[in-house]
Amino acid sequence: MIQDKLTVRVQRYRPDRDEAPYLQDFEVPWSHDTSVLDALNWIKDNLDPSLTFRWSCRMAICGSCGFMLNGVPKLGCEQFVRDYAPGPLRIEPLENLAVERDLVVDLEPFMASLKAVKPYVITDPQKPLSGPGNLQTPEQMLAYSDFSMCINCMLCYSACPQVALAVDFLGPAAITAAVRYNHDSRDQGEHQRLPVLDTEDGLWSCTFVGECSAVCPKGVDPAAAIQQAKASAALSWVAEFALPYQGNDR
Amino acid sequence: MTGPGPKPIEVVPSVSHRRPFRPTIKRTWFLARPAYRAYALREFSSVIVGLFVFDLIAGLVCLHRGQDSWRWWVDLQTNPINLTLTVLAVVMSLVHSTTWFKATPKIIRIRRGVHYVADGWVVAQHYLLLALFGVVVYFWLGGL
């Protein structure tokens, strides 16, 4: 049942026409179950087909529809228009990221960061393939399961001031992915990830603002992952002096 | 079959209008959100605590230089500016320690079976350790 209309103020930017982004108002009908993503799709279907934004699953799994809603990074599919009544609802692209068009941001720097930390299980090449397999106990799974919930929606990048201040910072989600695999009992890739993490643009750019964890829609705690990785990196640094073979296997 | 045949498709080279807009960050970014303001306060608290430590080091230097110098430093402590610094240092020490204690469960994860020890317990252990340390220092100084 359509209840009312609400002003949705969307940031527009068409690189072929606009010098800089600007806000455009749309009057959108809404009911109790209208999500913010529904509202954007209604604008695209009924008012302006040129409005550009990413979306896919509509159920907080794909991580595509992250926007700034009244200045706070959120998933459009997960938020209801009713919570922003009587409006206006301001929808802008995720902060701290370059805007390609309207609400679409440039994902390439994030994809490069993610690739750099090798976010996959790296096994010891000496391990025989005919072994018993990679069984895990519930305790071993607990060590990384929280961090494995990340959907790469980049809300944490938008919440982190260091992403804007330190341009080459790996960022919360990429570091969390690295920690997720470092904590996995099946993985032996920690030594390969450490040179990427233990750098000025890696862990040490994080100043522990903590807002990355507050905005995460999946309850992942990137701030915790990064601080744990800092402790690990510091111990590795100590091990270089204190242990034979610099703490590595012979 | 004869004839001119289908007209070849004209290939028009595509033109990219890509021009990513990079927003600039304001110098006052740390005032933009409540969490940023809390972060800025936590960071700033270390500056005040640092100034107080500087005052204490100056006291030690004065003590080393002799009686006159020491009296000058003791008199300086009653100066309104110094008193304000001392009160601020107490407040900022509380801000600094409580916010850091609150953050400790993010780093210290203690697993018991298939669950982690609750965050509140980890924080409580820090306050307990601080209290024990306080008692030890109190008796070390001869109970004042």
Interface residues (C-beta under 8 A of the other chain):
Chain A: Y13 P15 D16 A20 P21 G71 E95 N96 A98 V99 E100 D106 P138 E139 L142 A143 P161 A164 L165 T207 F208 V209 G210 E211 S213 A214 D221 A223 A224 Q227 Q228 A231
Chain B: H17 R18 R19 P20 F21 R22 P23 I25 W29 F30 A32 R33 A35 Y36 Y39 E43 A103 P105 K106 I107 R109 R111 G113 V114 H115 Y116
